[in-house]
Amino acid sequence: MKRLMIVFISIGMILGCTGKPEIQKGDGAERFPGSGDLNRIDNSFADVAFANPNIDFSRYKSFIVTPLYLEEIALTTSNVNGKEMVSWTLAEEEKSAFQKIFNSEIGKEIVKGGKYTMALEIQDAPTLLLMCSVVAVFPDGVNLVGELPGTGSKKHSRLEGFVTIVGALMDAHSKTVIARFVDSKSTRYKIDPANPKGSDIAMRDVFSSWAKDLRVRIDQINSE
């Protein structure tokens, strides 16, 4: 659980998407903790994102989506003192279901229109590996990232749940990470570890929303 908290805290404050995404440049650019070549993206579609400003992202037309990592998920629960964070340990069938939903939604958006392709193996052409991990689920609408000191807060109904995803894009040939991000998506459906089918619907809603944002950003990069 400490590792999850470090992920949240190291990301910093949430950005509002008020303009065109732009990678910070120069000596004053804010860099991803521990990295010398990933600069913060202002007005990112994700809550927080970093990318290498020297990479031509438009050259990538092929994508490989690695299995969604689901080994350590933080979950908010109620107790007599309010809210606490516990680990949500998924059964193998739950992991498989979430991974299939994630891959399906991402793949559907990427290949729409035939401009980009999904691959199972590294291609000769420039290929991006998309690696993501669900790190937290807030069934009652509590968004831990938005409650960190000095951060903003996404506005949402108490009936909504939030899923927080951490991810990275890697050049498949050089094995170099060229972008990192964290993003929280809301869902109007109930997320309940005791109700796998209901949670599947909620996760599909979240993954579909995130996939659409990813495709918009990919198209935006290729039009620059």
MIVEXVEX-391103 format. One line per field, with one value per atom (N, C-alpha, C): residue in one letter; residue number from 1; x, y, z; atom name. Coordinates in steps of 0.1 Angstrom, whole numbers, padded with zeros to 4 digits. Example, Ala and Ser with C-alpha at 12.3 -4.5 7.8 and 13.67 -1.06 7.14 Angstrom:
2
type = A;A;A;S;S;S
seq = 1;1;1;2;2;2
xx = 0132;0123;0132;0128;0137;0129
yy = -0057;-0045;-0033;-0022;-0011;0000
zz = 0078;0078;0078;0071;0071;0079
atom = N;CA;C;N;CA;C
***
This chain:
224
type = M;M;M;K;K;K;R;R;R;L;L;L;M;M;M;I;I;I;V;V;V;F;F;F;I;I;I;S;S;S;I;I;I;G;G;G;M;M;M;I;I;I;L;L;L;G;G;G;C;C;C;T;T;T;G;G;G;K;K;K;P;P;P;E;E;E;I;I;I;Q;Q;Q;K;K;K;G;G;G;D;D;D;G;G;G;A;A;A;E;E;E;R;R;R;F;F;F;P;P;P;G;G;G;S;S;S;G;G;G;D;D;D;L;L;L;N;N;N;R;R;R;I;I;I;D;D;D;N;N;N;S;S;S;F;F;F;A;A;A;D;D;D;V;V;V;A;A;A;F;F;F;A;A;A;N;N;N;P;P;P;N;N;N;I;I;I;D;D;D;F;F;F;S;S;S;R;R;R;Y;Y;Y;K;K;K;S;S;S;F;F;F;I;I;I;V;V;V;T;T;T;P;P;P;L;L;L;Y;Y;Y;L;L;L;E;E;E;E;E;E;I;I;I;A;A;A;L;L;L;T;T;T;T;T;T;S;S;S;N;N;N;V;V;V;N;N;N;G;G;G;K;K;K;E;E;E;M;M;M;V;V;V;S;S;S;W;W;W;T;T;T;L;L;L;A;A;A;E;E;E;E;E;E;E;E;E;K;K;K;S;S;S;A;A;A;F;F;F;Q;Q;Q;K;K;K;I;I;I;F;F;F;N;N;N;S;S;S;E;E;E;I;I;I;G;G;G;K;K;K;E;E;E;I;I;I;V;V;V;K;K;K;G;G;G;G;G;G;K;K;K;Y;Y;Y;T;T;T;M;M;M;A;A;A;L;L;L;E;E;E;I;I;I;Q;Q;Q;D;D;D;A;A;A;P;P;P;T;T;T;L;L;L;L;L;L;L;L;L;M;M;M;C;C;C;S;S;S;V;V;V;V;V;V;A;A;A;V;V;V;F;F;F;P;P;P;D;D;D;G;G;G;V;V;V;N;N;N;L;L;L;V;V;V;G;G;G;E;E;E;L;L;L;P;P;P;G;G;G;T;T;T;G;G;G;S;S;S;K;K;K;K;K;K;H;H;H;S;S;S;R;R;R;L;L;L;E;E;E;G;G;G;F;F;F;V;V;V;T;T;T;I;I;I;V;V;V;G;G;G;A;A;A;L;L;L;M;M;M;D;D;D;A;A;A;H;H;H;S;S;S;K;K;K;T;T;T;V;V;V;I;I;I;A;A;A;R;R;R;F;F;F;V;V;V;D;D;D;S;S;S;K;K;K;S;S;S;T;T;T;R;R;R;Y;Y;Y;K;K;K;I;I;I;D;D;D;P;P;P;A;A;A;N;N;N;P;P;P;K;K;K;G;G;G;S;S;S;D;D;D;I;I;I;A;A;A;M;M;M;R;R;R;D;D;D;V;V;V;F;F;F;S;S;S;S;S;S;W;W;W;A;A;A;K;K;K;D;D;D;L;L;L;R;R;R;V;V;V;R;R;R;I;I;I;D;D;D;Q;Q;Q;I;I;I;N;N;N;S;S;S;E;E;E
seq = 1;1;1;2;2;2;3;3;3;4;4;4;5;5;5;6;6;6;7;7;7;8;8;8;9;9;9;10;10;10;11;11;11;12;12;12;13;13;13;14;14;14;15;15;15;16;16;16;17;17;17;18;18;18;19;19;19;20;20;20;21;21;21;22;22;22;23;23;23;24;24;24;25;25;25;26;26;26;27;27;27;28;28;28;29;29;29;30;30;30;31;31;31;32;32;32;33;33;33;34;34;34;35;35;35;36;36;36;37;37;37;38;38;38;39;39;39;40;40;40;41;41;41;42;42;42;43;43;43;44;44;44;45;45;45;46;46;46;47;47;47;48;48;48;49;49;49;50;50;50;51;51;51;52;52;52;53;53;53;54;54;54;55;55;55;56;56;56;57;57;57;58;58;58;59;59;59;60;60;60;61;61;61;62;62;62;63;63;63;64;64;64;65;65;65;66;66;66;67;67;67;68;68;68;69;69;69;70;70;70;71;71;71;72;72;72;73;73;73;74;74;74;75;75;75;76;76;76;77;77;77;78;78;78;79;79;79;80;80;80;81;81;81;82;82;82;83;83;83;84;84;84;85;85;85;86;86;86;87;87;87;88;88;88;89;89;89;90;90;90;91;91;91;92;92;92;93;93;93;94;94;94;95;95;95;96;96;96;97;97;97;98;98;98;99;99;99;100;100;100;101;101;101;102;102;102;103;103;103;104;104;104;105;105;105;106;106;106;107;107;107;108;108;108;109;109;109;110;110;110;111;111;111;112;112;112;113;113;113;114;114;114;115;115;115;116;116;116;117;117;117;118;118;118;119;119;119;120;120;120;121;121;121;122;122;122;123;123;123;124;124;124;125;125;125;126;126;126;127;127;127;128;128;128;129;129;129;130;130;130;131;131;131;132;132;132;133;133;133;134;134;134;135;135;135;136;136;136;137;137;137;138;138;138;139;139;139;140;140;140;141;141;141;142;142;142;143;143;143;144;144;144;145;145;145;146;146;146;147;147;147;148;148;148;149;149;149;150;150;150;151;151;151;152;152;152;153;153;153;154;154;154;155;155;155;156;156;156;157;157;157;158;158;158;159;159;159;160;160;160;161;161;161;162;162;162;163;163;163;164;164;164;165;165;165;166;166;166;167;167;167;168;168;168;169;169;169;170;170;170;171;171;171;172;172;172;173;173;173;174;174;174;175;175;175;176;176;176;177;177;177;178;178;178;179;179;179;180;180;180;181;181;181;182;182;182;183;183;183;184;184;184;185;185;185;186;186;186;187;187;187;188;188;188;189;189;189;190;190;190;191;191;191;192;192;192;193;193;193;194;194;194;195;195;195;196;196;196;197;197;197;198;198;198;199;199;199;200;200;200;201;201;201;202;202;202;203;203;203;204;204;204;205;205;205;206;206;206;207;207;207;208;208;208;209;209;209;210;210;210;211;211;211;212;212;212;213;213;213;214;214;214;215;215;215;216;216;216;217;217;217;218;218;218;219;219;219;220;220;220;221;221;221;222;222;222;223;223;223;224;224;224
xx = 0008;0000;0009;0020;0029;0033;0035;0040;0029;0016;0005;0005;0007;0006;0018;0029;0041;0037;0031;0027;0018;0008;-0001;0007;0014;0021;0031;0039;0050;0044;0032;0026;0024;0021;0019;0004;0002;-0012;-0018;-0032;-0040;-0041;-0040;-0041;-0055;-0059;-0072;-0069;-0077;-0075;-0082;-0074;-0080;-0075;-0066;-0060;-0053;-0046;-0039;-0028;-0027;-0016;-0003;0007;0020;0031;0041;0052;0061;0063;0072;0086;0093;0107;0116;0129;0139;0143;0153;0158;0148;0138;0128;0116;0117;0106;0105;0093;0091;0093;0101;0104;0098;0096;0090;0101;0097;0106;0116;0129;0138;0142;0136;0138;0144;0153;0159;0154;0145;0141;0125;0118;0103;0098;0093;0088;0073;0069;0054;0047;0035;0026;0016;0016;0006;-0007;-0018;-0032;-0033;-0028;-0029;-0043;-0047;-0059;-0060;-0049;-0048;-0046;-0049;-0047;-0033;-0024;-0010;-0002;0006;0013;0027;0036;0050;0054;0062;0066;0080;0087;0100;0097;0102;0099;0107;0117;0125;0120;0109;0104;0093;0094;0083;0073;0062;0052;0044;0044;0035;0041;0053;0058;0053;0046;0041;0027;0025;0012;0007;0016;0013;0014;0004;0004;0003;0010;0008;0003;-0008;-0013;-0009;-0001;0003;-0008;-0008;-0019;-0020;-0032;-0034;-0030;-0021;-0016;-0026;-0029;-0040;-0036;-0023;-0018;-0019;-0020;-0020;-0030;-0042;-0052;-0057;-0057;-0062;-0077;-0084;-0099;-0103;-0112;-0117;-0129;-0129;-0140;-0144;-0157;-0161;-0159;-0155;-0155;-0160;-0159;-0164;-0157;-0145;-0138;-0138;-0146;-0147;-0142;-0132;-0127;-0113;-0111;-0097;-0094;-0081;-0076;-0072;-0077;-0073;-0070;-0063;-0060;-0072;-0074;-0084;-0077;-0078;-0071;-0081;-0078;-0087;-0085;-0095;-0094;-0089;-0084;-0078;-0088;-0101;-0111;-0115;-0114;-0117;-0106;-0093;-0082;-0084;-0087;-0088;-0100;-0111;-0122;-0119;-0112;-0108;-0098;-0089;-0079;-0085;-0094;-0101;-0109;-0116;-0124;-0115;-0104;-0094;-0088;-0084;-0078;-0088;-0100;-0111;-0114;-0116;-0119;-0108;-0096;-0084;-0083;-0083;-0081;-0092;-0104;-0116;-0113;-0109;-0107;-0094;-0084;-0071;-0073;-0080;-0081;-0093;-0101;-0112;-0108;-0113;-0110;-0098;-0091;-0080;-0067;-0066;-0054;-0042;-0046;-0036;-0039;-0029;-0031;-0027;-0033;-0030;-0022;-0011;-0003;-0001;0002;0005;0020;0027;0042;0048;0060;0067;0069;0065;0066;0079;0082;0094;0092;0080;0077;0077;0079;0078;0066;0068;0057;0057;0045;0044;0039;0045;0039;0032;0019;0011;0010;0015;0015;0007;-0003;-0011;-0014;-0017;-0020;-0031;-0041;-0051;-0046;-0044;-0038;-0048;-0060;-0069;-0083;-0093;-0107;-0114;-0122;-0130;-0145;-0151;-0165;-0175;-0172;-0182;-0179;-0170;-0167;-0156;-0150;-0138;-0126;-0120;-0108;-0096;-0088;-0077;-0067;-0064;-0055;-0059;-0072;-0077;-0078;-0075;-0076;-0062;-0051;-0038;-0036;-0028;-0026;-0021;-0028;-0023;-0029;-0038;-0043;-0057;-0061;-0075;-0083;-0096;-0105;-0115;-0116;-0126;-0140;-0149;-0163;-0171;-0178;-0186;-0196;-0206;-0217;-0212;-0218;-0214;-0219;-0227;-0231;-0221;-0211;-0201;-0189;-0183;-0170;-0159;-0147;-0135;-0125;-0119;-0108;-0096;-0084;-0072;-0062;-0057;-0048;-0035;-0024;-0011;-0006;0001;0005;0018;0023;0035;0034;0041;0043;0058;0061;0075;0077;0088;0092;0096;0089;0090;0104;0111;0124;0135;0135;0146;0143;0131;0126;0128;0127;0128;0114;0112;0099;0099;0089;0088;0076;0068;0057;0052;0048;0041;0029;0019;0007;0000;-0009;-0018;-0032;-0042;-0055;-0066;-0076;-0087;-0100;-0107;-0120;-0131;-0142;-0154;-0164;-0172;-0183;-0195;-0207;-0219;-0224;-0217;-0220;-0213;-0220;-0214;-0203;-0192;-0180;-0181;-0182;-0184;-0177;-0167;-0159;-0168;-0180;-0189;-0198;-0197;-0206;-0198;-0191;-0182;-0188;-0201;-0207;-0210;-0214;-0216;-0203;-0192;-0179;-0174;-0177;-0173;-0179;-0192;-0199;-0193;-0189;-0183;-0169;-0162;-0148;-0149;-0158;-0160;-0163;-0171;-0174;-0162;-0154;-0141;-0131;-0129;-0119;-0123;-0136;-0141;-0139;-0141;-0139;-0124;-0116;-0101;-0096;-0101;-0097;-0101;-0112;-0116;-0107;-0103;-0093;-0080;-0076;-0063;-0063;-0074;-0075;-0075;-0082;-0082;-0068;-0061;-0047;-0038;-0040;-0032;-0034;-0047;-0051;-0045;-0046;-0041;-0026;-0018;-0004;-0001;-0008;-0006;-0010;-0018;-0022;-0013;-0004;0005;0016
yy = -0012;0000;0013;0012;0024;0027;0017;0020;0028;0024;0031;0046;0048;0062;0070;0064;0071;0075;0066;0069;0081;0082;0094;0106;0106;0118;0123;0114;0118;0125;0122;0128;0143;0148;0162;0166;0178;0183;0180;0179;0176;0189;0187;0198;0198;0210;0212;0213;0207;0207;0219;0231;0243;0248;0241;0245;0233;0236;0225;0219;0206;0200;0204;0207;0211;0207;0200;0195;0207;0208;0219;0217;0227;0226;0236;0233;0242;0238;0245;0242;0243;0251;0252;0242;0233;0223;0214;0211;0202;0187;0180;0166;0155;0144;0133;0129;0126;0122;0111;0113;0103;0102;0111;0110;0124;0123;0135;0139;0131;0134;0133;0132;0133;0146;0155;0168;0168;0176;0177;0182;0177;0181;0191;0203;0213;0210;0212;0210;0195;0186;0172;0167;0157;0151;0142;0137;0129;0139;0134;0143;0149;0140;0144;0136;0142;0135;0141;0132;0136;0130;0136;0130;0136;0129;0133;0143;0156;0166;0164;0155;0153;0141;0135;0124;0128;0123;0126;0115;0118;0108;0104;0113;0111;0100;0095;0084;0071;0070;0057;0055;0044;0040;0027;0020;0006;0006;-0001;-0001;-0016;-0018;-0031;-0027;-0033;-0031;-0043;-0041;-0051;-0054;-0066;-0069;-0059;-0055;-0045;-0051;-0044;-0049;-0046;-0056;-0055;-0062;-0062;-0069;-0062;-0049;-0041;-0029;-0031;-0021;-0016;-0003;0003;0005;0003;0004;0012;0021;0028;0021;0020;0013;0022;0020;0028;0020;0027;0021;0031;0028;0037;0051;0051;0064;0071;0066;0073;0064;0069;0061;0056;0044;0039;0032;0030;0024;0009;0000;-0014;-0019;-0031;-0037;-0045;-0044;-0052;-0063;-0075;-0087;-0093;-0093;-0098;-0113;-0120;-0134;-0135;-0146;-0147;-0144;-0149;-0147;-0132;-0125;-0110;-0103;-0107;-0101;-0103;-0115;-0118;-0110;-0109;-0101;-0087;-0080;-0066;-0064;-0074;-0072;-0073;-0082;-0084;-0071;-0066;-0054;-0042;-0040;-0030;-0031;-0043;-0045;-0042;-0047;-0045;-0030;-0023;-0009;0000;-0003;0004;0001;-0012;-0017;-0011;-0011;-0006;0009;0017;0031;0033;0026;0028;0025;0014;0009;0016;0024;0030;0039;0037;0045;0040;0030;0023;0031;0042;0050;0044;0036;0030;0015;0007;-0007;-0012;-0023;-0030;-0042;-0045;-0056;-0065;-0078;-0087;-0088;-0085;-0086;-0073;-0071;-0058;-0058;-0047;-0046;-0040;-0041;-0034;-0019;-0014;0000;0005;0018;0023;0018;0012;0007;0011;0014;0019;0007;0005;-0004;0005;0001;0008;-0001;0004;-0004;0004;-0003;0004;-0004;0002;-0005;0003;-0005;0001;0001;0013;0013;0017;0022;0025;0025;0022;0023;0029;0039;0047;0045;0035;0032;0043;0051;0060;0075;0076;0089;0096;0090;0097;0095;0107;0107;0111;0101;0104;0114;0112;0121;0136;0138;0152;0157;0149;0153;0156;0154;0156;0171;0175;0190;0197;0209;0217;0213;0203;0198;0204;0203;0206;0193;0194;0182;0181;0170;0167;0168;0174;0175;0163;0157;0145;0142;0134;0130;0119;0119;0108;0095;0094;0081;0076;0084;0079;0072;0064;0058;0063;0062;0066;0055;0054;0044;0052;0049;0056;0047;0051;0043;0050;0043;0048;0040;0048;0041;0047;0040;0045;0040;0048;0045;0042;0031;0027;0025;0029;0026;0011;0003;-0011;-0016;-0008;-0012;-0009;0003;0008;0005;0001;-0002;0011;0022;0035;0040;0044;0050;0064;0068;0081;0089;0083;0091;0083;0091;0085;0093;0087;0095;0088;0096;0091;0098;0090;0096;0089;0097;0091;0093;0083;0084;0080;0087;0084;0075;0068;0060;0062;0061;0062;0049;0038;0025;0021;0013;0009;-0001;0002;-0007;-0014;-0027;-0035;-0048;-0050;-0063;-0075;-0073;-0084;-0087;-0078;-0079;-0079;-0089;-0089;-0085;-0089;-0085;-0070;-0064;-0050;-0042;-0048;-0041;-0042;-0052;-0053;-0042;-0039;-0028;-0015;-0013;0000;0001;-0009;-0009;-0006;-0012;-0010;0005;0011;0025;0033;0030;0038;0036;0023;0021;0027;0026;0032;0047;0054;0068;0071;0064;0066;0063;0053;0050;0061;0067;0078;0090;0093;0104;0101;0088;0084;0086;0082;0083;0098;0106;0121;0126;0123;0128;0122;0110;0104;0112;0114;0122;0136;0142;0156;0156;0147;0146;0145;0137;0134;0146;0155;0167;0179;0178;0189;0191
zz = 0000;0000;0000;0006;0006;-0008;-0016;-0030;-0037;-0035;-0041;-0037;-0024;-0019;-0025;-0027;-0033;-0047;-0054;-0068;-0069;-0060;-0060;-0056;-0046;-0040;-0050;-0057;-0066;-0078;-0082;-0094;-0093;-0081;-0080;-0082;-0085;-0086;-0099;-0099;-0111;-0119;-0133;-0142;-0148;-0151;-0158;-0173;-0181;-0196;-0201;-0201;-0206;-0219;-0225;-0238;-0245;-0255;-0263;-0254;-0254;-0247;-0253;-0244;-0248;-0239;-0244;-0235;-0231;-0218;-0213;-0219;-0222;-0227;-0220;-0221;-0215;-0202;-0196;-0183;-0172;-0174;-0163;-0164;-0173;-0174;-0162;-0158;-0146;-0152;-0145;-0150;-0141;-0147;-0139;-0129;-0117;-0106;-0110;-0110;-0113;-0128;-0136;-0150;-0155;-0164;-0170;-0183;-0189;-0203;-0205;-0194;-0195;-0188;-0196;-0191;-0190;-0181;-0179;-0191;-0193;-0204;-0198;-0202;-0198;-0205;-0198;-0204;-0210;-0202;-0207;-0205;-0214;-0213;-0200;-0197;-0184;-0172;-0160;-0149;-0148;-0150;-0150;-0161;-0169;-0179;-0182;-0185;-0189;-0202;-0210;-0222;-0226;-0235;-0240;-0251;-0250;-0260;-0273;-0273;-0285;-0293;-0289;-0297;-0306;-0319;-0329;-0327;-0319;-0317;-0329;-0339;-0351;-0359;-0357;-0365;-0361;-0350;-0345;-0351;-0358;-0364;-0359;-0352;-0347;-0332;-0325;-0311;-0306;-0295;-0288;-0274;-0270;-0256;-0247;-0237;-0228;-0218;-0212;-0203;-0192;-0189;-0178;-0165;-0158;-0145;-0134;-0126;-0116;-0103;-0100;-0088;-0075;-0075;-0063;-0065;-0060;-0062;-0048;-0046;-0034;-0035;-0025;-0025;-0012;-0014;-0002;0004;0017;0024;0036;0040;0052;0065;0075;0088;0098;0111;0121;0121;0116;0116;0103;0094;0081;0070;0062;0051;0053;0048;0049;0036;0033;0021;0024;0017;0018;0004;0004;-0009;-0014;-0027;-0034;-0041;-0037;-0043;-0053;-0065;-0075;-0077;-0080;-0084;-0098;-0102;-0116;-0126;-0124;-0134;-0135;-0124;-0124;-0131;-0129;-0136;-0151;-0155;-0169;-0175;-0168;-0173;-0176;-0166;-0167;-0178;-0179;-0190;-0203;-0205;-0218;-0222;-0212;-0214;-0218;-0210;-0213;-0227;-0231;-0244;-0255;-0253;-0263;-0265;-0254;-0256;-0262;-0258;-0263;-0278;-0281;-0295;-0304;-0299;-0307;-0312;-0302;-0305;-0314;-0312;-0320;-0334;-0337;-0351;-0359;-0352;-0358;-0370;-0381;-0393;-0401;-0396;-0403;-0404;-0396;-0396;-0388;-0378;-0369;-0368;-0364;-0363;-0349;-0345;-0333;-0337;-0329;-0332;-0320;-0322;-0311;-0309;-0320;-0319;-0324;-0320;-0325;-0340;-0346;-0360;-0365;-0378;-0383;-0382;-0385;-0384;-0369;-0367;-0353;-0346;-0334;-0326;-0312;-0306;-0293;-0284;-0273;-0262;-0252;-0250;-0240;-0228;-0217;-0204;-0194;-0188;-0178;-0166;-0155;-0143;-0135;-0131;-0123;-0108;-0103;-0089;-0078;-0082;-0071;-0076;-0068;-0071;-0059;-0062;-0052;-0055;-0049;-0053;-0050;-0040;-0035;-0040;-0050;-0055;-0048;-0039;-0032;-0041;-0045;-0054;-0046;-0042;-0033;-0039;-0052;-0059;-0057;-0059;-0058;-0044;-0033;-0020;-0014;-0022;-0017;-0015;-0005;-0003;-0015;-0018;-0029;-0042;-0043;-0056;-0058;-0070;-0073;-0070;-0074;-0071;-0082;-0088;-0098;-0092;-0098;-0092;-0098;-0089;-0093;-0083;-0087;-0078;-0069;-0057;-0047;-0052;-0063;-0068;-0078;-0081;-0091;-0084;-0091;-0087;-0095;-0089;-0097;-0098;-0109;-0112;-0116;-0109;-0112;-0119;-0131;-0139;-0140;-0139;-0141;-0153;-0163;-0175;-0181;-0191;-0198;-0212;-0221;-0235;-0237;-0243;-0245;-0260;-0266;-0279;-0279;-0287;-0287;-0291;-0300;-0305;-0295;-0290;-0281;-0267;-0263;-0250;-0241;-0247;-0239;-0236;-0224;-0220;-0225;-0233;-0238;-0233;-0225;-0218;-0206;-0196;-0184;-0181;-0174;-0171;-0159;-0153;-0143;-0146;-0145;-0148;-0140;-0135;-0128;-0137;-0139;-0147;-0138;-0140;-0132;-0140;-0132;-0138;-0130;-0137;-0130;-0125;-0128;-0124;-0111;-0104;-0091;-0092;-0085;-0085;-0071;-0072;-0060;-0061;-0053;-0053;-0051;-0045;-0042;-0054;-0064;-0076;-0089;-0093;-0104;-0117;-0120;-0132;-0133;-0121;-0121;-0122;-0116;-0117;-0131;-0139;-0153;-0161;-0158;-0165;-0162;-0149;-0145;-0151;-0151;-0157;-0172;-0179;-0193;-0196;-0188;-0189;-0187;-0177;-0175;-0186;-0190;-0201;-0214;-0217;-0229;-0230;-0219;-0218;-0219;-0213;-0214;-0228;-0234;-0248;-0258;-0256;-0265;-0263;-0251;-0248;-0255;-0254;-0260;-0275;-0281;-0296;-0300;-0292;-0295;-0295;-0285;-0283;-0294;-0298;-0309;-0322;-0325;-0337;-0336;-0325;-0323;-0326;-0321;-0323;-0338;-0345;-0359;-0368;-0362;-0370;-0368;-0358;-0355;-0366
atom = N;CA;C;N;CA;C;N;CA;C;N;CA;C;N;CA;C;N;CA;C;N;CA;C;N;CA;C;N;CA;C;N;CA;C;N;CA;C;N;CA;C;N;CA;C;N;CA;C;N;CA;C;N;CA;C;N;CA;C;N;CA;C;N;CA;C;N;CA;C;N;CA;C;N;CA;C;N;CA;C;N;CA;C;N;CA;C;N;CA;C;N;CA;C;N;CA;C;N;CA;C;N;CA;C;N;CA;C;N;CA;C;N;CA;C;N;CA;C;N;CA;C;N;CA;C;N;CA;C;N;CA;C;N;CA;C;N;CA;C;N;CA;C;N;CA;C;N;CA;C;N;CA;C;N;CA;C;N;CA;C;N;CA;C;N;CA;C;N;CA;C;N;CA;C;N;CA;C;N;CA;C;N;CA;C;N;CA;C;N;CA;C;N;CA;C;N;CA;C;N;CA;C;N;CA;C;N;CA;C;N;CA;C;N;CA;C;N;CA;C;N;CA;C;N;CA;C;N;CA;C;N;CA;C;N;CA;C;N;CA;C;N;CA;C;N;CA;C;N;CA;C;N;CA;C;N;CA;C;N;CA;C;N;CA;C;N;CA;C;N;CA;C;N;CA;C;N;CA;C;N;CA;C;N;CA;C;N;CA;C;N;CA;C;N;CA;C;N;CA;C;N;CA;C;N;CA;C;N;CA;C;N;CA;C;N;CA;C;N;CA;C;N;CA;C;N;CA;C;N;CA;C;N;CA;C;N;CA;C;N;CA;C;N;CA;C;N;CA;C;N;CA;C;N;CA;C;N;CA;C;N;CA;C;N;CA;C;N;CA;C;N;CA;C;N;CA;C;N;CA;C;N;CA;C;N;CA;C;N;CA;C;N;CA;C;N;CA;C;N;CA;C;N;CA;C;N;CA;C;N;CA;C;N;CA;C;N;CA;C;N;CA;C;N;CA;C;N;CA;C;N;CA;C;N;CA;C;N;CA;C;N;CA;C;N;CA;C;N;CA;C;N;CA;C;N;CA;C;N;CA;C;N;CA;C;N;CA;C;N;CA;C;N;CA;C;N;CA;C;N;CA;C;N;CA;C;N;CA;C;N;CA;C;N;CA;C;N;CA;C;N;CA;C;N;CA;C;N;CA;C;N;CA;C;N;CA;C;N;CA;C;N;CA;C;N;CA;C;N;CA;C;N;CA;C;N;CA;C;N;CA;C;N;CA;C;N;CA;C;N;CA;C;N;CA;C;N;CA;C;N;CA;C;N;CA;C;N;CA;C;N;CA;C;N;CA;C;N;CA;C;N;CA;C;N;CA;C;N;CA;C;N;CA;C;N;CA;C;N;CA;C;N;CA;C;N;CA;C;N;CA;C;N;CA;C;N;CA;C;N;CA;C;N;CA;C;N;CA;C;N;CA;C;N;CA;C;N;CA;C;N;CA;C;N;CA;C;N;CA;C;N;CA;C;N;CA;C;N;CA;C;N;CA;C;N;CA;C;N;CA;C;N;CA;C;N;CA;C;N;CA;C;N;CA;C;N;CA;C;N;CA;C;N;CA;C;N;CA;C;N;CA;C;N;CA;C;N;CA;C;N;CA;C;N;CA;C;N;CA;C;N;CA;C;N;CA;C;N;CA;C;N;CA;C;N;CA;C;N;CA;C;N;CA;C;N;CA;C;N;CA;C;N;CA;C;N;CA;C;N;CA;C;N;CA;C;N;CA;C;N;CA;C;N;CA;C;N;CA;C;N;CA;C
***
